């Protein structure tokens, strides 16, 4: 007790609180950061496993192709070279054939039949045929069929694969087990000095007809040959990897090893060797892939640089809140303690102020709208902080397990539990809003954020969640929505009431022109009538554009698939005379339909077309090119002209309401057109920008649902 009341302790207390607060903030921020990176790691691991499964599926597909080739030998009295060529050509159209170097047959040749075999093949039109490598051996094999029979595969014609140890081991395994086998790492005889790649071969045994093959000895005696396929690992795996997202694959390096991870066992690497050595992986995962006893090790690396794509906003919020609270408390305590030390004569008053300050701080901390809860692995809540208990007016015992849910609003009860259970089962973070009954019986809106908790060994421990009271925000949002709706209605009514008098003024001026003897009016009177008519006409156009702008964010007819060509064709027909007079040329390239209501799509292209016609270049004919492409279910349109263009510093400003370029041809513009285009596009979750057209002019790039 004396230590707690000593002057030295009081002086050290702010620093202790500062140190404790900084440590606590650091631990909390690190915990949030670890949770974020763990989620990113799980996503990376899932992506790697998907690649592994794709590779296994591709090998299984090639296995089926080889089995079908073996079945052809089993079902035929004799398979000729021509029949084998037709068979392979039919298979080459199958997408699963991609990545295979070829499909061939290697025949078993006993030593006593070697001369007869070579004579037979030479008689088929290959006078230079002979087995390679030459030499005397206990047994021979020869590749007699290999399609496609191109220049590369011709190098393997007559090759004795049984003479090489790695190939022989795989051939013996297939023969003895009567099953598909995959060889280890080899260098294919088809390889040249250009684009050298590691290779592997897949074998399926073919036995003589009507021979027993129940035992290993019987299979060896009945052997006829092997249907096989050589693979260049780069060609095979690049085809598999091409099915994945290019942007994601930019950050993933894949290496495939034959067996254990050793440099000499490397079968494939998706990165250039120099590049692979220059980057530091963010994560590395090794996965095993077993194909009928042949083990491949797949080593995945996610390279540094993808860390910038991780959203650390929650960590920064935690860090900022913790630091600000810690420093606020530190400064508050230090200030009060300094006042006590420096003003001994005011000890009583300062002591009272300090107590009041501490009391206010505790009151603020206890009443802050931050409710914290913890749950275990059975979804049962076992802890609620004092703020929660004070909010609900219940004791900890009354809230344990799922009894806290009794304070949920009946309309939110099922939604809240379903959201919590679904996220819990997937071990994912969640964010939800619901109403919770306060101790006075009033339901308050809460924003609840929950994240899963894991031990150091990644054992799941349960969830931690925090809630803040957003009732006032919800109420203010509702008020703002009502005010926006009222303002929108008022503007529509005002525009409507302004439109009719303006139209009447235009009509009155036109009638006045017809009644007055224009040849007797002086020039000033004629100009006055002209300016009145022009001003009224511009006012009418301005009011019309305002009405279109206000309605731009809402569909004006059913949303459906619309052909842009039909819409532009209608607009061109309406402006056919002007287009013909100025000699404008309009081109369409790769047009895709969009999902939007027809009136708003017509507004977009009407404004862009009128701008192109109005701001055309005087020195050459106007050309307009309209093209589109599909990107992620969005139709990205490019509307390009070769007009006078827009300086780069104005390309964003012209999207503002009443923003116009100060050019001579701009006098009749209302300055709202491009603002309407942006409002329509953004209401469809899109964006619009202006770019310079190569050779001069401006290109509007925007996207709509495709």
C-alpha positions in Angstrom: 0.0 0.0 0.0 2.9 2.4 0.8 4.3 1.7 -2.6 1.1 2.6 -4.3 0.8 5.9 -2.5 4.5 6.9 -2.8 5.4 10.0 -4.9 7.8 8.0 -7.0 5.1 5.5 -8.0 2.7 8.3 -8.8 5.3 9.9 -11.1 6.0 6.6 -12.8 2.3 5.6 -13.2 1.8 7.5 -16.5 4.8 5.8 -18.0 3.7 2.4 -16.8 0.3 3.0 -18.3 1.9 4.2 -21.5 4.1 1.2 -21.7 1.2 -1.2 -20.8 -1.0 0.5 -23.4 1.6 0.4 -26.1 2.3 -3.3 -25.4 -1.4 -4.1 -25.3 -1.9 -2.2 -28.6 1.0 -3.9 -30.2 -0.3 -7.4 -29.1 -3.8 -6.6 -30.3 -2.6 -5.2 -33.6 -0.3 -8.2 -34.2 -3.2 -10.5 -33.4 -5.4 -8.8 -35.9 -2.6 -8.8 -38.5 -1.9 -12.5 -37.9 -5.6 -13.3 -38.4 -5.6 -11.4 -41.7 -2.5 -13.1 -43.0 -3.8 -16.5 -41.9 -6.9 -16.0 -44.0 -4.7 -15.0 -47.0 -2.5 -18.1 -46.4 -5.6 -20.4 -46.4 -6.7 -18.8 -49.7 -3.2 -19.5 -51.1 -3.2 -23.1 -49.9 -6.6 -23.7 -51.4 -5.4 -22.3 -54.7 -2.3 -24.6 -54.6 -4.5 -27.6 -53.9 -6.7 -26.8 -56.9 -3.6 -26.7 -59.1 -2.5 -30.1 -57.7 -5.9 -31.6 -58.4 -5.8 -30.2 -62.0 -2.4 -31.8 -62.6 -3.7 -35.1 -61.2 -6.8 -34.9 -63.3 -4.7 -34.2 -66.4 -2.5 -37.3 -65.7 -5.7 -39.4 -65.2 -7.0 -38.1 -68.5 -3.8 -39.1 -70.3 -4.0 -42.5 -68.5 -7.4 -43.1 -70.1 -6.0 -42.2 -73.5 -3.3 -44.8 -73.1 -5.8 -47.4 -71.8 -7.9 -46.8 -74.9 -4.9 -47.4 -77.1 -4.1 -50.7 -75.2 -7.8 -51.7 -75.7 -7.4 -51.1 -79.4 -4.6 -53.7 -79.5 -6.7 -56.1 -77.3 -9.7 -55.8 -79.6 -7.9 -56.1 -83.0 -6.2 -59.1 -84.6 -3.4 -56.7 -85.7 -3.1 -53.0 -85.4 -1.5 -51.5 -88.6 0.4 -48.3 -88.8 -2.4 -46.7 -90.7 -5.0 -47.7 -88.2 -2.8 -46.3 -85.3 -2.4 -43.0 -87.2 -6.2 -42.7 -87.7 -6.8 -43.6 -84.0 -4.4 -40.9 -82.8 -5.7 -38.3 -85.2 -9.2 -38.8 -83.8 -7.9 -38.4 -80.2 -5.9 -35.3 -81.0 -9.1 -33.3 -81.1 -9.8 -34.1 -77.5 -8.8 -31.2 -75.1 -7.2 -33.8 -72.8 -4.7 -34.7 -75.6 -3.1 -31.2 -75.1 0.3 -31.5 -73.5 1.1 -35.0 -74.9 4.2 -35.1 -77.1 2.7 -38.1 -78.9 1.1 -41.5 -78.6 3.1 -44.5 -79.5 3.6 -48.3 -79.3 6.9 -50.0 -78.3 7.1 -53.7 -79.2 8.9 -56.4 -77.2 11.6 -58.0 -79.3 13.4 -61.1 -78.0 17.1 -61.3 -79.1 16.4 -64.2 -81.5 13.8 -62.2 -83.3 15.8 -59.0 -83.7 16.9 -59.6 -87.3 13.4 -60.7 -88.4 11.9 -57.6 -86.7 14.2 -55.2 -88.5 13.6 -56.8 -91.8 9.9 -56.6 -91.3 9.9 -52.9 -90.5 12.3 -52.1 -93.4 9.8 -53.9 -95.7 7.1 -51.5 -94.6 8.9 -48.6 -96.3 11.7 -47.7 -93.9 14.9 -49.2 -95.5 17.2 -47.3 -93.0 15.3 -48.6 -89.9 17.4 -50.1 -87.1 17.2 -50.3 -83.3 19.1 -47.7 -81.3 21.2 -47.7 -79.4 23.0 -50.6 -81.0 24.7 -53.4 -79.1 24.0 -56.8 -77.7 21.5 -57.0 -74.9 19.3 -59.7 -73.2 16.1 -58.1 -74.5 15.1 -55.4 -76.9 12.2 -53.1 -77.4 11.5 -50.7 -80.3 9.2 -47.8 -80.9 7.4 -48.7 -84.1 4.4 -46.5 -83.9 4.5 -42.9 -82.7 2.0 -40.3 -83.8 2.0 -37.6 -84.8 4.9 -38.9 -86.9 6.5 -35.4 -87.3 10.2 -34.4 -87.5 10.6 -34.3 -83.7 9.0 -37.7 -83.0 10.9 -39.3 -85.9 14.0 -39.1 -83.7 12.4 -41.7 -81.4 11.5 -44.2 -84.2 13.3 -47.4 -83.5 14.5 -46.3 -80.1 15.0 -49.1 -77.5 13.6 -47.5 -74.3 14.3 -50.7 -72.4 18.0 -49.9 -72.8 17.8 -46.9 -70.4 17.5 -47.5 -66.7 14.8 -45.0 -65.7 12.5 -46.0 -68.6 13.2 -49.7 -68.1 12.1 -49.4 -64.4 8.7 -47.9 -65.4 8.2 -50.4 -68.2 8.9 -53.3 -65.9 6.5 -51.9 -63.3 3.7 -51.6 -65.9 4.4 -55.1 -67.2 4.6 -56.8 -63.8 1.6 -55.0 -62.2 -0.6 -54.9 -65.4 -1.2 -51.2 -64.7 -0.3 -47.8 -65.8 3.1 -46.5 -64.7 4.9 -43.2 -64.9 8.7 -43.0 -65.3 11.1 -40.8 -63.4 12.9 -37.8 -64.9 14.4 -38.4 -68.3 15.6 -36.5 -71.3 13.4 -37.4 -74.3 15.2 -38.5 -77.5 12.9 -36.0 -79.3 14.6 -33.1 -77.5 16.8 -30.6 -79.4 19.0 -27.8 -78.3 16.1 -25.4 -78.6 13.8 -25.0 -75.6 15.3 -28.0 -73.7 12.8 -29.5 -71.2 12.8 -32.4 -68.8 10.6 -35.3 -69.7 8.7 -38.3 -68.4 6.8 -41.2 -70.0 3.6 -43.1 -69.2 3.3 -46.8 -70.0 0.4 -49.3 -70.3 1.3 -52.9 -71.0 -0.1 -54.9 -73.9 -0.2 -58.7 -73.7 -0.5 -61.4 -76.3 -4.1 -62.5 -76.8 -5.5 -65.5 -75.1 -2.5 -65.7 -72.7 -3.0 -65.9 -68.9 -1.8 -62.8 -67.0 -2.7 -63.7 -63.4 0.9 -63.9 -62.1 4.0 -61.8 -62.6 5.7 -64.7 -64.4 2.7 -65.2 -66.7 2.6 -61.5 -67.6 6.3 -61.5 -68.4 5.9 -64.5 -70.7 2.7 -63.0 -72.4 4.2 -59.5 -73.0 3.6 -58.0 -76.4 4.7 -54.4 -75.9 3.6 -51.1 -74.4 1.3 -48.3 -75.4 3.1 -45.2 -74.2 3.2 -41.4 -74.3 6.2 -39.1 -73.8 5.6 -35.8 -72.0 7.6 -32.6 -72.2 7.0 -31.3 -68.7 7.0 -27.7 -69.7 4.4 -28.3 -72.4 2.3 -30.5 -70.2 2.2 -28.2 -67.1 2.1 -24.9 -69.0 -1.2 -26.2 -70.6 -2.6 -27.0 -67.1 -1.5 -23.7 -65.7 -3.0 -21.8 -68.6 -6.5 -22.6 -67.2 -5.8 -20.4 -64.2 -6.1 -16.7 -63.7 -3.0 -15.0 -65.3 -2.9 -12.2 -62.6 -3.0 -14.8 -59.8 -0.3 -16.9 -61.5 2.0 -13.9 -61.7 2.5 -14.2 -57.9 2.8 -18.0 -57.7 5.9 -20.0 -58.6 5.5 -23.8 -59.1 8.3 -26.3 -59.1 7.7 -30.0 -59.7 10.3 -32.6 -58.5 10.6 -36.3 -59.2 10.5 -37.6 -55.7 12.4 -35.6 -53.0 13.2 -31.9 -53.5 16.7 -31.9 -55.0 18.0 -29.7 -57.8 18.8 -32.7 -60.0 15.2 -34.0 -59.6 13.6 -30.8 -60.9 11.0 -31.6 -63.6 9.4 -28.2 -64.1 9.6 -24.6 -62.9 7.1 -21.9 -63.8 9.6 -19.1 -63.2 12.9 -18.4 -65.0 15.8 -19.6 -62.8 17.3 -16.1 -62.4 13.9 -14.7 -61.4 13.1 -17.5 -59.0 16.4 -16.9 -57.2 15.8 -13.1 -56.9 12.6 -13.1 -55.0 11.8 -14.0 -51.4 8.7 -16.2 -51.1 6.0 -14.9 -48.8 4.7 -18.5 -48.3 5.9 -21.9 -49.4 3.8 -25.1 -49.5 5.0 -28.6 -50.5 2.4 -31.1 -51.7 2.8 -34.7 -52.7 1.1 -36.1 -55.8 1.2 -39.9 -56.2 0.5 -41.5 -59.5 0.4 -45.3 -59.2 3.5 -45.3 -57.0 5.4 -42.5 -58.7 5.7 -39.6 -56.3 6.0 -36.0 -57.5 6.6 -33.2 -55.0 4.8 -30.0 -55.9 6.5 -26.9 -54.4 4.4 -23.7 -54.4 5.8 -20.3 -53.5 3.8 -17.1 -53.2 6.3 -14.3 -53.9 6.8 -11.1 -51.9 4.9 -8.3 -53.5 1.5 -9.8 -53.0 1.6 -8.6 -49.4 0.7 -5.2 -50.7 -2.6 -6.6 -51.8 -3.6 -7.7 -48.3 -6.2 -5.5 -46.6 -4.7 -4.5 -43.3 -7.4 -1.8 -42.6 -8.7 -3.6 -39.4 -5.1 -3.8 -38.1 -4.6 -0.1 -38.7 -7.9 0.7 -37.0 -7.0 -1.3 -34.0 -3.5 0.2 -33.9 -4.9 3.8 -34.3 -7.6 3.4 -31.7 -5.2 1.8 -29.2 -2.4 4.4 -29.6 -4.8 7.3 -29.4 -6.5 5.9 -26.3 -3.1 5.1 -24.7 -1.6 8.5 -25.4 -4.8 10.3 -24.3 -4.7 8.5 -21.0 -1.0 9.1 -20.6 -1.2 12.8 -21.3 -4.2 13.1 -19.0 -2.5 11.4 -16.1 0.8 13.1 -16.6 -0.8 16.5 -16.8 -2.7 15.9 -13.6 0.3 14.5 -11.8 2.5 17.4 -12.9 -0.2 19.9 -11.7 -0.1 18.2 -8.3 3.7 18.3 -8.1 4.0 21.9 -9.3 1.1 23.3 -7.4 1.3 22.0 -3.8 -0.8 24.9 -2.5 -3.7 23.8 -4.7 -3.4 20.1 -3.7 -6.9 19.7 -2.4 -8.5 21.3 -5.5 -6.3 19.5 -8.0 -6.8 16.2 -6.2 -10.6 16.8 -6.5 -10.2 17.7 -10.2 -8.0 14.6 -10.7 -10.6 12.4 -9.1 -13.3 14.0 -11.2 -11.2 13.5 -14.3 -10.6 9.9 -13.5 -14.2 9.4 -12.7 -15.2 10.9 -16.0 -12.7 8.8 -17.8 -14.0 5.6 -16.1 -17.6 6.6 -16.8 -16.7 7.2 -20.5 -14.8 3.9 -20.7 -17.6 2.0 -19.0 -20.4 3.6 -21.2 -18.5 3.5 -24.5 -20.6 1.6 -27.1 -18.1 -1.3 -27.4 -19.5 -4.6 -26.3 -17.1 -7.6 -26.3 -17.9 -11.3 -26.2 -16.0 -14.6 -26.5 -17.3 -18.1 -27.6 -15.8 -21.6 -27.4 -15.6 -24.3 -30.0 -19.2 -25.3 -29.4 -20.5 -21.9 -30.4 -21.4 -21.2 -26.7 -20.5 -17.7 -25.3 -18.6 -17.9 -22.1 -17.5 -14.2 -21.6 -19.1 -10.8 -21.9 -17.4 -7.6 -20.8 -18.9 -5.1 -18.3 -20.1 -2.8 -21.1 -22.2 -5.6 -22.5 -23.6 -6.6 -19.2 -24.4 -3.0 -18.3 -26.0 -2.5 -21.7 -28.3 -5.5 -21.3 -28.8 -5.2 -17.6 -28.1 -8.9 -17.1 -25.5 -10.8 -15.1 -22.8 -12.9 -16.7 -24.6 -16.1 -15.6 -27.8 -14.9 -17.3 -26.0 -14.3 -20.6 -23.8 -17.5 -20.8 -24.2 -20.1 -23.5 -26.9 -18.9 -25.9 -29.1 -17.2 -23.3 -27.8 -13.8 -24.5 -29.9 -14.4 -27.7 -33.0 -13.8 -25.7 -32.3 -10.1 -26.0 -32.3 -10.2 -29.8 -35.2 -8.5 -31.7 -37.6 -11.3 -32.9 -37.2 -10.1 -36.5 -33.4 -10.4 -36.3 -33.2 -13.6 -34.2 -32.9 -16.2 -37.0 -30.8 -14.0 -39.2 -28.3 -13.3 -36.4 -28.0 -17.0 -35.4 -27.8 -18.2 -39.1 -25.0 -15.7 -39.9 -23.1 -16.6 -36.8 -23.4 -20.3 -37.4 -22.5 -20.2 -41.1 -19.4 -18.1 -40.4 -18.5 -20.4 -37.4 -18.8 -23.6 -39.5 -16.4 -22.1 -42.1 -14.1 -20.5 -39.5 -14.5 -17.1 -41.3 -14.9 -13.6 -40.0 -18.3 -12.0 -40.2 -19.9 -8.6 -39.9 -23.6 -8.2 -39.2 -26.2 -5.7 -37.9 -29.0 -6.6 -35.5 -31.1 -5.1 -32.8 -30.4 -5.9 -29.2 -32.6 -5.1 -26.3 -31.1 -2.6 -23.9 -31.7 -2.8 -20.1 -34.5 -0.3 -20.4 -36.3 -2.5 -23.0 -35.4 -0.3 -26.0 -33.9 -2.2 -29.0 -30.7 -0.6 -30.3 -28.9 -1.3 -33.5 -25.5 -2.9 -33.1 -22.7 -3.6 -35.6 -21.1 -6.9 -34.6 -17.7 -8.0 -35.9 -16.5 -11.5 -35.1 -13.2 -13.2 -36.0 -12.1 -16.8 -35.3 -9.3 -17.4 -32.8 -6.5 -20.0 -33.2 -3.8 -21.3 -31.0 -0.1 -21.3 -32.1 -0.6 -24.8 -33.5 -3.6 -23.6 -35.5 -6.0 -25.3 -33.2 -9.4 -23.6 -33.4 -10.3 -22.0 -30.0 -13.6 -20.2 -30.8 -14.5 -16.6 -31.7 -14.0 -13.1 -30.3 -16.4 -10.3 -31.2 -17.0 -6.6 -30.6 -20.1 -4.6 -31.1 -20.7 -0.8 -31.4 -24.0 1.0 -31.2 -25.0 2.4 -34.6 -28.6 3.4 -33.8 -28.0 7.1 -34.2 -26.2 6.4 -37.5 -29.1 4.3 -38.8 -31.6 7.0 -37.8 -29.5 9.8 -39.4 -29.1 7.7 -42.6 -32.9 7.3 -42.7 -33.3 11.0 -42.3 -30.8 11.7 -45.0 -32.6 9.3 -47.3 -35.9 11.0 -46.6 -34.4 14.5 -47.2 -32.8 13.3 -50.4 -36.1 11.9 -51.6 -37.9 15.2 -50.7 -35.2 17.3 -52.4 -35.4 15.1 -55.5 -39.2 15.4 -55.6 -39.0 19.2 -55.1 -36.4 19.5 -57.9 -38.5 17.4 -60.3 -41.6 19.6 -59.6 -39.6 22.8 -60.0 -38.1 21.6 -63.3 -41.6 20.6 -64.5 -43.0 24.0 -63.6 -40.1 25.8 -65.2 -40.4 23.8 -68.4 -43.9 24.8 -69.4 -43.4 28.7 -69.2 -40.2 28.3 -71.1 -41.9 26.5 -73.9 -44.6 29.1 -74.0 -42.0 31.8 -74.2 -40.3 30.1 -77.2 -43.7 29.7 -78.8 -44.7 33.3 -78.1 -41.5 34.7 -79.7 -42.0 32.5 -82.8 -45.6 33.8 -83.1 -44.4 37.3 -82.5 -41.9 36.9 -85.4 -44.8 35.8 -87.7 -47.0 38.7 -86.7 -44.4 41.6 -86.9 -43.3 43.1 -90.2 -39.6 42.0 -89.9 -38.5 44.1 -92.8 -39.7 47.2 -90.8 -37.9 46.3 -87.6 -34.5 47.8 -86.9 -31.5 45.5 -86.3 -31.6 46.0 -82.5 -35.2 44.8 -82.3 -34.4 41.8 -84.5 -31.4 40.9 -82.3 -33.5 41.2 -79.2 -36.1 38.8 -80.6 -33.3 36.4 -81.5 -31.6 36.5 -78.1 -34.9 36.0 -76.3 -35.7 33.0 -78.5 -32.1 31.6 -78.0 -32.2 32.2 -74.3 -35.6 30.6 -73.9 -34.5 27.6 -76.1 -31.4 27.1 -74.0 -33.3 27.4 -70.8 -35.7 24.7 -72.0 -32.8 22.5 -72.9 -31.2 23.1 -69.5 -34.4 22.2 -67.7 -34.8 19.1 -69.8 -31.2 18.0 -69.0 -31.7 18.7 -65.3 -34.7 16.3 -65.4 -32.7 13.7 -67.2 -29.8 14.1 -64.7 -32.1 13.7 -61.7 -33.6 10.5 -63.2 -30.3 9.2 -64.4 -29.7 6.8 -61.4 -33.0 5.0 -61.7 -34.3 2.7 -64.6 -37.1 4.3 -66.7 -38.2 1.0 -68.2 -37.6 -2.7 -67.6 -33.9 -3.7 -67.3 -33.1 -6.3 -70.0 -30.6 -7.3 -72.6 -30.3 -4.4 -75.0 -28.6 -4.3 -78.4 -26.4 -1.2 -78.5 -26.5 -1.3 -82.3 -30.2 -0.9 -82.4 -30.1 2.1 -80.1 -27.3 3.9 -82.0 -29.1 3.1 -85.3 -32.2 5.0 -84.1 -30.0 8.0 -83.0 -28.2 8.0 -86.4 -31.5 8.0 -88.2 -32.6 11.1 -86.2 -29.4 12.9 -87.1 -29.0 11.6 -90.6 -29.2 15.0 -92.3 -26.5 16.5 -90.1 -24.3 13.4 -90.4 -24.6 13.6 -94.2 -23.9 17.3 -94.4 -20.6 17.0 -92.5 -19.6 13.7 -94.1 -19.2 11.9 -90.8 -18.2 8.2 -90.8 -19.2 5.8 -88.0 -17.7 2.4 -87.5 -18.7 -0.5 -85.2 -16.3 -3.2 -83.9 -17.1 -6.2 -81.6 -20.3 -4.9 -80.2 -21.7 -6.7 -77.1 -25.2 -6.3 -75.7 -25.7 -4.8 -72.2 -28.2 -5.2 -69.4 -29.9 -1.8 -68.8 -33.1 0.0 -69.5 -33.3 1.3 -73.1 -34.0 5.0 -72.3 -30.8 5.4 -70.2 -28.7 3.6 -72.7 -30.1 5.9 -75.4 -29.2 8.9 -73.2 -25.6 7.8 -73.0 -25.0 7.4 -76.7 -27.1 10.4 -77.6 -24.9 12.7 -75.5 -21.6 11.1 -76.7 -22.8 11.3 -80.3 -24.0 14.9 -80.1 -20.7 15.9 -78.4 -18.7 14.3 -81.2 -20.8 16.0 -83.9 -20.6 19.4 -82.1 -16.9 19.3 -81.3 -15.6 18.0 -84.6 -12.4 19.2 -86.2 -12.7 21.6 -89.0 -9.7 20.3 -91.0 -10.7 16.7 -91.6 -13.9 14.6 -91.8 -15.4 13.3 -88.5 -14.8 9.6 -87.8 -16.5 7.8 -84.9 -15.5 4.3 -83.8 -17.6 2.4 -81.3 -16.2 -0.9 -79.9 -16.6 -3.1 -76.9 -15.1 -6.1 -75.1 -16.2 -8.4 -72.2 -14.3 -8.3 -69.0 -15.6 -10.1 -65.9 -19.2 -10.0 -67.0 -18.9 -6.3 -67.8 -19.2 -4.8 -71.3 -16.4 -2.2 -71.6 -17.3 0.3 -74.4 -15.0 2.7 -76.2 -16.5 5.7 -78.0 -13.7 7.3 -79.9 -13.8 10.4 -82.3 -11.1 12.4 -84.1 -12.5 15.8 -83.1 -10.8 18.7 -81.3 -10.2 16.6 -78.2 -10.1 17.7 -74.6 -6.9 18.8 -72.8 -5.8 16.4 -70.1 -6.4 18.9 -67.2 -10.1 19.2 -68.2 -10.9 15.5 -68.7 -12.2 15.1 -65.1 -13.7 18.6 -64.7 -16.0 18.2 -67.7 -17.9 15.4 -65.8 -19.1 18.1 -63.3 -22.5 19.7 -63.6 -22.5 22.9 -65.7 -18.8 22.3 -66.6 -18.0 23.3 -70.2 -15.0 23.9 -72.4 -14.8 27.6 -73.3 -14.9 27.1 -77.1 -17.0 28.9 -79.7 -19.1 25.8 -80.5 -19.9 25.4 -76.9 -22.4 28.3 -76.6 -25.5 26.0 -76.9 -24.3 23.4 -74.5 -25.9 23.1 -71.1 -22.8 21.6 -69.4 -24.8 18.7 -68.0 -24.4 16.0 -70.7 -21.2 14.2 -69.4 -22.5 14.5 -65.8 -25.6 12.6 -67.0 -23.4 9.9 -68.6 -21.3 9.5 -65.4 -24.4 9.3 -63.2 -26.0 6.6 -65.4 -22.8 4.5 -65.6 -22.0 4.8 -61.8 -25.6 3.8 -60.9 -24.9 0.5 -62.8 -21.7 0.0 -60.7 -19.5 1.2 -63.5 -17.0 4.0 -64.2 -16.3 6.3 -67.1 -13.1 8.1 -68.1 -11.9 10.2 -71.0 -8.7 9.4 -72.9 -6.9 10.9 -75.8 -7.6 9.2 -79.1 -4.4 8.2 -81.0 -4.0 10.8 -83.8 -6.2 13.4 -82.0 -9.7 13.5 -80.5 -11.2 12.0 -77.4 -12.3 8.5 -76.3 -14.9 7.8 -73.7 -14.3 4.5 -71.9 -17.1 3.1 -69.7 -18.5 -0.2 -68.6 -22.0 -1.6 -68.1 -23.4 -5.0 -67.0 -22.8 -7.4 -69.9 
